[in-house]
């Protein structure tokens, strides 16, 4: 049984005592190379209604969410995968760490799933380590035979990202 609520199930999950409340003030910090993922996470947090500390404000909360890329990390068990990541959640800090920026993007999507399952904005303290089981995780969309509005295609791509797919086969034309 999947105790995390994250799909697909992560490789390692350890529940720790305590919780991180997203309803209390926190700040979002990211390395320079993690700016795109920070922007994504800001959107997901805003979508869920959680209050990040105002930018440039005088109030500096002790609680933080940190995004970081650690290219020399030690947790790539598969030996091939740049999509490895870790999530560490304590009562005062959430760390999303990726082996590469692609791995950090996968960490953000896993954390996004935790956001959607958080009751009253409370995320359980835990440690998650994950490496995809397969290199190729994809879906096919045939827009040459079946028309889809742009909004539907964007929603489909967003769902692929949420579930950490890494390939989209988009069938654009057909000669039949």
C-alpha positions as CSV (number, residue, x, y, z in Angstrom):
1,X,0.0,0.0,0.0
2,X,1.2,3.5,-0.9
3,X,1.5,5.4,2.4
4,X,2.6,8.6,0.8
5,X,-0.2,9.4,-1.6
6,X,2.4,9.9,-4.3
7,X,1.9,8.1,-7.6
8,X,4.0,6.3,-8.8
9,X,5.1,5.0,-5.5
10,X,8.5,6.3,-4.4
11,X,11.5,4.0,-3.7
12,X,12.1,5.0,-0.1
13,X,9.7,6.7,2.4
14,X,10.4,7.1,6.1
15,X,7.8,8.9,8.3
16,X,9.3,11.1,11.0
17,X,7.6,12.6,14.0
18,X,6.0,16.0,13.5
19,X,4.4,18.0,10.7
20,X,5.1,21.1,8.6
21,X,2.1,23.5,8.4
22,X,1.8,25.4,5.2
23,X,-0.7,27.7,6.7
24,X,2.0,29.4,8.8
25,X,4.3,31.9,7.2
26,X,7.3,30.5,5.4
27,X,9.8,31.6,2.8
28,X,10.8,29.9,-0.4
29,X,14.6,29.7,-1.2
30,X,16.2,28.3,-4.3
31,X,19.7,28.2,-5.9
32,X,20.2,30.1,-9.1
33,X,19.9,27.0,-11.2
34,X,16.6,26.1,-9.5
35,X,14.7,29.2,-10.5
36,X,12.3,27.5,-13.0
37,X,11.3,24.9,-10.4
38,X,10.9,27.6,-7.8
39,X,8.6,29.5,-10.1
40,X,6.5,26.3,-10.7
41,X,6.3,25.6,-6.9
42,X,5.2,29.2,-6.2
43,X,2.3,28.7,-8.6
44,X,1.3,25.4,-7.0
45,X,1.5,26.9,-3.5
46,X,-0.6,29.9,-4.6
47,X,-3.1,27.5,-6.3
48,X,-3.6,25.7,-3.0
49,X,-3.9,29.0,-1.1
50,X,-0.7,28.8,1.1
51,X,0.9,32.1,2.3
52,X,4.5,32.5,1.3
53,X,6.3,35.4,3.1
54,X,6.0,38.6,1.1
55,X,9.0,39.4,-1.0
56,X,11.1,42.3,0.3
57,X,9.2,42.3,3.5
58,X,10.8,42.9,6.9
59,X,9.4,39.7,8.4
60,X,11.9,36.9,7.9
61,X,10.2,33.6,8.9
62,X,12.3,30.8,10.3
63,X,10.4,28.3,8.4
64,X,11.4,27.7,4.8
65,X,11.1,25.6,1.7
66,X,14.5,25.1,0.0
67,X,15.1,23.9,-3.6
68,X,18.5,22.8,-4.5
69,X,20.4,20.9,-7.3
70,X,23.2,18.7,-6.0
71,X,24.9,17.2,-9.0
72,X,27.3,15.2,-7.0
73,X,24.7,13.6,-4.9
74,X,25.1,9.9,-3.8
75,X,21.6,8.5,-4.3
76,X,21.4,7.5,-7.9
77,X,21.0,3.7,-7.4
78,X,20.1,3.0,-11.0
79,X,23.4,4.3,-12.3
80,X,21.7,6.0,-15.3
81,X,19.1,8.3,-14.1
82,X,19.4,12.1,-13.8
83,X,15.9,12.3,-12.4
84,X,16.8,11.2,-8.8
85,X,15.6,13.4,-6.0
86,X,15.1,13.6,-2.3
87,X,12.5,15.4,-0.2
88,X,13.2,16.1,3.5
89,X,10.4,17.5,5.6
90,X,10.9,18.6,9.2
91,X,8.7,20.9,11.3
92,X,10.7,24.0,10.3
93,X,12.0,23.2,6.8
94,X,11.2,21.4,3.6
95,X,14.1,20.5,1.3
96,X,13.6,19.5,-2.3
97,X,16.9,18.2,-3.7
98,X,17.5,17.0,-7.2
99,X,20.5,15.3,-8.7
100,X,19.9,17.6,-11.7
101,X,17.4,20.3,-12.6
102,X,15.3,17.5,-14.1
103,X,15.5,15.6,-10.8
104,X,14.4,18.7,-8.9
105,X,11.5,19.1,-11.2
106,X,10.4,15.5,-10.3
107,X,10.8,16.5,-6.6
108,X,8.5,19.5,-7.1
109,X,5.9,17.3,-8.7
110,X,6.0,14.7,-5.9
111,X,5.7,17.6,-3.4
112,X,2.8,18.9,-5.4
113,X,1.0,15.6,-4.9
114,X,1.7,15.9,-1.1
115,X,0.1,19.4,-1.3
116,X,-3.0,18.0,-2.8
117,X,-3.4,15.4,-0.1
118,X,-2.4,17.7,2.8
119,X,-5.2,17.9,5.4
120,X,-5.6,21.5,6.7
121,X,-2.3,22.4,5.0
122,X,-0.3,20.0,7.2
123,X,2.4,17.9,5.5
124,X,3.8,15.0,7.5
125,X,7.5,15.1,8.4
126,X,9.3,12.5,6.3
127,X,12.2,11.6,4.2
128,X,11.6,10.5,0.6
129,X,14.2,9.2,-1.9
130,X,13.3,8.3,-5.4
131,X,14.8,7.3,-8.7
132,X,12.5,6.4,-11.6
133,X,12.2,2.7,-12.2
134,X,12.2,3.0,-16.0
135,X,14.0,5.4,-18.3
136,X,11.1,5.9,-20.7
137,X,7.8,6.8,-19.1
138,X,5.6,8.3,-21.7
139,X,2.2,8.8,-23.2
140,X,0.9,9.2,-26.8
141,X,-1.5,11.8,-28.0
142,X,-2.9,11.7,-31.5
143,X,-4.0,15.2,-32.5
144,X,-3.8,14.4,-36.3
145,X,-6.9,12.1,-36.2
146,X,-8.6,13.7,-33.2
147,X,-8.7,17.4,-32.6
148,X,-8.1,18.7,-29.1
149,X,-8.4,22.3,-28.0
150,X,-5.1,23.8,-26.8
151,X,-6.3,24.0,-23.2
152,X,-6.9,20.2,-23.2
153,X,-3.4,19.5,-24.6
154,X,-1.9,21.8,-21.9
155,X,-4.0,20.0,-19.2
156,X,-2.8,16.6,-20.6
157,X,0.9,17.8,-20.4
158,X,0.4,19.1,-16.9
159,X,-1.0,15.7,-15.8
160,X,2.0,14.0,-17.4
161,X,4.3,16.2,-15.3
162,X,2.3,15.6,-12.1
163,X,2.8,11.8,-12.5
164,X,6.5,12.3,-13.5
165,X,6.2,11.0,-17.1
166,X,9.2,12.1,-19.1
167,X,8.1,11.6,-22.7
168,X,5.2,12.8,-24.8
169,X,4.7,11.3,-28.3
170,X,2.6,13.8,-30.1
171,X,1.2,12.5,-33.4
172,X,0.9,15.8,-35.4
173,X,0.3,14.6,-39.0
174,X,-0.9,11.6,-40.9
175,X,-0.6,10.7,-44.6
176,X,-3.5,8.3,-44.7
